Amino acid sequence: MKIKSFLILFYTTLKMFIRDRQTWFWSLVIPLLILTIFGLIDFERLGKIKIGWVDPVANDLSQKIEKSLEEISIVELKKGSFSKLKKDLQEGGIDLLLVLPSDLPAQLPQNNPSLAPSNEKTALLPSHRSPTNSAPPTPSQPAGKKTVSLPSVKIEVWYDPANMEKTDPGLMLVEQVFSQLNLQLTGQKPFFTLEQKSVDSRNLSYLDFITPGLVGMMIMQLGIIGVAMTLVRFREQDILKRLRLTPIKPSLFLASLLGTRLLLLILQAALLIILGKVLFDLHLQAHYLGVVLFVILGSLTFLSLGFAVSGMARSLNMAMAIAQMVQMPMMFLSGVFFPREGFPLWLQRVTDYLPLTFLAEGLRQTLIQGVQWPDFRANLGALLIWSLVGFILARQFFRWE
């Protein structure tokens, strides 16, 4: 009897769940969305050694060296000027910086050198040593080989001592490439020598990277979900409808709601930053006015999106589902938890325009990197445009009943 009752109730609740299309639809969509996002991330690319490449001569020899590095699967070359790439090295955008001399000859003294390292796996073994100025080992002199006196070519290798987990294997890899080149010149001193130089950098941690993104994510979640759920609940309880019958202007009520939420977001962002500094020694180098501007514009953007979501939803469950659909992609694709360089290039271009991307990168610039005005105006201007877009969407979709 009990088993029969259980089966009847089980069948009844199952029918109730199936008839609640919103619930089972979103319970499937959200996990599939997360699976798709992580499937698009190339985690192997995040583990590559990123080498800056400064080539002032662009002749045959420099192009052969460049090709030999590009053929190594774990190496990713980034070309540019010395000043720009050195700044990237200091900020953690690249792991090493190779600078070729302006007097690099166009050809090696010996024809058809093999430029690829003999064993790529060897270059990945960490040496656990601090880099020092060193040259690749001198090859032995074969019997009967005439020694040719040639001036050595000095290659500058810049590294960041705060990033030794990538610096050590990167230096070993570069040394092996140029050792193979020197093996083509047996019977003389090394043709290529590596001069290692360190950059002055702040020893930033993963916490320094993630904290600005977490502040932005908090603003997004409280702005969208907090406002949307509150307004939908007010509408279901007919509070908004009755409010229109009172002497109080409804627009004044909404403005007060917006103002209190904005104040709370600013205070919560400040509290999160202070706790990060006090408890975890966050490396702050803040442009405080810039931080405040980004927090205010980010809050206005996501609060207005919360108003829009509340107008689209007819119930609390639907409001939560729509809010998750809006914020979930941004949470994982805007560079909050890991750099966006691991995404396919087309996805990087798409995520360049997400509001949380502008907010997270702007907070990172003004809170951690010490970027001064007007260098962060691009992210600030983009966020201003998004706040206007959010206001337009709020006016379009918000409803009182």
ZAVEX-990943 format. One record per residue (C-alpha): x negated, y negated, z negated. Coordinates in steps of 0.001 Angstrom, whole numbers, plus 500000, padded with zeros to 6 digits. Layout:
// residues N
- u|v|w
- X|Y|Z
...
//
This chain:
// residues 401
- u|v|w
- 500000|500000|500000
- 497228|497597|499076
- 495365|498457|502267
- 498476|497765|504352
- 499020|494404|502631
- 495370|493530|503184
- 495598|494383|506880
- 498777|492312|507297
- 497196|489295|505576
- 493975|489786|507517
- 495895|489816|510799
- 497906|486736|509771
- 494859|484659|508775
- 493081|485721|511966
- 496032|484446|514026
- 495984|481191|512060
- 492281|480745|512829
- 492733|481509|516537
- 495628|479058|516773
- 493480|476352|515181
- 491620|475747|518436
- 489629|472786|517178
- 488087|474785|514341
- 486915|477799|516335
- 485909|475675|519314
- 483586|473454|517269
- 482292|476386|515228
- 480976|477759|518530
- 479947|474512|520198
- 477731|473162|517396
- 475507|476306|517129
- 475276|476504|520930
- 474289|472838|521030
- 471514|473393|518490
- 470339|476505|520355
- 470205|474548|523629
- 468250|471684|522058
- 465593|473953|520573
- 465476|475982|523779
- 464512|472841|525688
- 461628|472039|523339
- 458259|473280|524547
- 456591|474058|521215
- 453440|475271|522979
- 453037|471822|524462
- 453108|470341|520965
- 450035|472474|520172
- 447961|471285|523130
- 444756|469296|522753
- 445412|465840|524187
- 442295|464215|525631
- 442090|460623|526791
- 440146|460169|530027
- 438291|456978|530977
- 436657|457241|534412
- 435142|453935|535607
- 433496|455454|538707
- 436041|457962|540103
- 433438|459692|542288
- 433083|463340|543325
- 431309|464446|540151
- 433747|462765|537770
- 436679|464272|539655
- 435114|467746|539398
- 434691|467315|535642
- 438279|466117|535387
- 439512|469116|537366
- 437594|471516|535149
- 439319|470123|532068
- 442767|470126|533692
- 442408|473816|534565
- 442274|474715|530851
- 445810|475562|529795
- 445635|474043|526319
- 444221|470706|527510
- 446407|467755|528440
- 444596|464784|529979
- 445854|461229|529621
- 444253|458584|531836
- 444044|454887|531090
- 441859|452018|529974
- 439423|452380|527095
- 441211|449850|524859
- 444635|451436|525334
- 443429|455014|524858
- 441362|454067|521809
- 444506|452603|520264
- 446346|455834|521113
- 443577|457783|519373
- 443885|455647|516245
- 447668|456070|516204
- 447517|459837|516782
- 448787|459816|520372
- 445702|461719|521598
- 443162|463977|519874
- 439933|463041|521685
- 438743|460323|524034
- 436150|461010|526765
- 434425|457992|528309
- 432251|458541|531384
- 429350|456146|532011
- 429542|453578|534795
- 426258|454909|536270
- 427445|458507|536669
- 425979|459918|539907
- 428288|461174|542598
- 426736|464675|542795
- 425024|467148|540499
- 421373|467873|541305
- 422472|471426|542171
- 425214|472359|544645
- 428568|474014|543854
- 428484|474037|540047
- 431020|476096|538232
- 432814|473746|535945
- 435237|475983|534049
- 434244|477264|530605
- 433382|480929|530518
- 435652|481862|527606
- 438628|479644|526854
- 439523|481536|523668
- 436135|480779|522140
- 436913|477078|522311
- 439950|477549|520125
- 438092|478922|517114
- 437879|476170|514473
- 434416|475357|513286
- 435502|473714|509990
- 432682|471217|510194
- 432546|467480|510456
- 431456|466359|513913
- 428000|464866|514251
- 426118|463495|517210
- 424873|466524|519019
- 424027|467658|522509
- 424811|470991|524122
- 422054|473550|523746
- 419195|473435|526180
- 419216|476429|528540
- 416156|478592|528741
- 413596|478095|531477
- 413706|480949|533991
- 410443|482315|535222
- 409102|480717|538372
- 411606|477858|538302
- 410134|474438|538962
- 411106|471803|536414
- 412734|468692|537835
- 412659|465604|535626
- 416068|463941|535628
- 417476|461246|533358
- 420249|462477|531108
- 423812|461222|531450
- 425430|460246|528161
- 429150|460999|527741
- 430952|459264|524879
- 433352|461456|522899
- 435552|459491|520493
- 437413|461341|517752
- 439593|460625|514724
- 438162|462079|511464
- 441702|462163|510029
- 442787|464706|512666
- 440188|467403|512243
- 442610|470288|512907
- 442666|469149|516542
- 439268|467408|516643
- 437168|470484|515833
- 438539|472829|518533
- 438675|469911|520980
- 434998|469089|520456
- 434017|472737|520860
- 435990|472923|524085
- 434377|469773|525520
- 430903|470931|524477
- 431434|474255|526228
- 432539|472572|529459
- 429432|470406|529589
- 427207|473313|528500
- 428379|475170|531610
- 427423|472147|533660
- 423992|472039|532072
- 423489|475748|532821
- 423417|474794|536484
- 420284|472710|535749
- 418006|475371|534263
- 414402|474485|533701
- 414944|470965|532400
- 416459|469085|529525
- 420280|468880|529497
- 421646|466654|532239
- 424752|465807|530179
- 424550|464812|526526
- 427547|464116|524308
- 427527|461126|521993
- 430229|461545|519370
- 431791|458433|517881
- 434522|458123|515278
- 437261|455527|515194
- 438401|453726|512094
- 441831|455134|511397
- 444335|455354|508607
- 444666|458893|507288
- 448348|459218|508185
- 450262|462351|507256
- 453336|464071|508643
- 455336|462318|505934
- 454268|458954|507398
- 455598|460092|510760
- 458894|461519|509548
- 459944|458905|506947
- 460940|456141|509408
- 462890|458721|511397
- 464655|459925|508242
- 465629|456341|507398
- 467072|455970|510899
- 468875|459325|510645
- 470401|458324|507302
- 471677|455067|508826
- 473173|457003|511750
- 474919|459609|509581
- 476354|457195|507023
- 477316|454742|509740
- 479163|457198|511963
- 480520|459827|509562
- 481106|457512|506615
- 483158|454976|508548
- 484953|457465|510809
- 486110|459733|507966
- 487231|456778|505813
- 489278|455145|508563
- 490890|458409|509714
- 491867|459193|506119
- 493321|455674|505726
- 495291|456177|508930
- 496613|459597|507879
- 497748|458119|504559
- 499374|455158|506380
- 497152|452729|504484
- 496196|450886|507673
- 499819|450747|508781
- 501006|449315|505449
- 498074|446918|505382
- 499405|445176|508478
- 502588|444321|506568
- 500696|442459|503833
- 499559|438786|503946
- 495956|440010|504242
- 494669|439873|507773
- 493725|443411|508907
- 490660|442051|510683
- 489493|440567|507365
- 489863|443972|505731
- 487814|445633|508445
- 485151|442913|508196
- 484904|443480|504433
- 484610|447252|505031
- 481860|446630|507556
- 480043|444243|505205
- 480039|446617|502246
- 478821|449513|504391
- 476074|447342|505838
- 474905|446303|502355
- 474909|449918|501151
- 472893|451057|504171
- 470277|448353|503599
- 469972|449274|499891
- 469759|453000|500639
- 467090|452454|503299
- 465070|450347|500843
- 465454|453006|498130
- 464252|455788|500461
- 461185|453765|501483
- 460339|452871|497865
- 460653|456493|496730
- 458415|457584|499606
- 455758|455104|498508
- 455976|455838|494776
- 456337|459621|494891
- 454412|460580|498040
- 451988|457687|498622
- 453546|456599|501900
- 451007|454602|503950
- 452908|451363|504384
- 451613|448629|506655
- 454909|446874|507033
- 456182|443886|508961
- 459018|443385|506471
- 461097|441023|508571
- 460891|443507|511443
- 461969|446373|509148
- 464979|444360|507934
- 465989|443460|511498
- 465823|447074|512637
- 467832|448279|509616
- 470514|445625|510191
- 470815|446182|513945
- 470708|449963|513527
- 473423|449793|510882
- 475638|447578|513050
- 475139|449929|516005
- 476152|453112|514185
- 478900|451457|512125
- 480523|450253|515338
- 480173|453758|516804
- 481870|455044|513639
- 484821|452720|514338
- 485002|454093|517888
- 484918|457717|516695
- 487709|457014|514199
- 489904|455816|517057
- 489236|458898|519162
- 490051|461360|516365
- 493595|462296|515372
- 492588|464204|512232
- 489747|464499|509734
- 488578|467772|511315
- 488477|466206|514752
- 486657|463128|513401
- 483961|465349|511887
- 483647|467366|515097
- 483297|464287|517320
- 480827|462698|514888
- 478703|465857|514954
- 478773|465898|518750
- 477563|462284|518821
- 474839|462516|516189
- 473558|466087|516538
- 471704|465578|519866
- 470157|462338|518610
- 469059|463984|515371
- 466880|466498|517242
- 466034|464613|520449
- 465088|461137|519174
- 461710|462003|517664
- 462885|462160|514049
- 461267|465482|513066
- 458650|465986|515822
- 457182|463988|518729
- 459224|463914|521932
- 456156|464896|523997
- 457219|468529|523583
- 460347|467956|525694
- 460477|468381|529484
- 459728|465101|531264
- 463311|464663|532470
- 464578|465068|528910
- 462021|462568|527627
- 463349|460015|530112
- 466923|460660|528946
- 466064|460391|525245
- 464194|457133|525898
- 467606|455426|525909
- 469204|456913|522781
- 469940|454365|520016
- 468296|456513|517337
- 465131|456654|519478
- 464879|452856|519460
- 465633|452714|515725
- 463167|455468|514708
- 460340|454134|516887
- 461016|450550|515813
- 460926|451489|512124
- 457753|453493|512749
- 456151|450444|514375
- 457143|447926|511701
- 456920|450175|508639
- 453842|452367|509209
- 451854|451149|512218
- 451765|447476|511236
- 452870|446300|514678
- 453461|442550|514775
- 455865|440427|516743
- 456304|440383|519721
- 454970|443926|520218
- 458140|445535|518802
- 460600|443282|520630
- 461372|445910|523307
- 462826|448357|520754
- 464571|445515|518926
- 466125|444184|522126
- 467294|447656|523168
- 468898|448162|519765
- 470640|444784|520079
- 472113|445926|523400
- 473290|449172|521780
- 474969|447235|518964
- 476902|445250|521585
- 477832|448478|523385
- 479030|449933|520080
- 481152|446842|519417
- 482749|447158|522865
- 483484|450869|522289
- 484944|450089|518867
- 487325|447511|520341
- 488274|449900|523104
- 489072|452977|521009
- 489943|451768|517503
- 493637|452001|516605
- 495681|451231|513504
- 498210|454050|513777
//
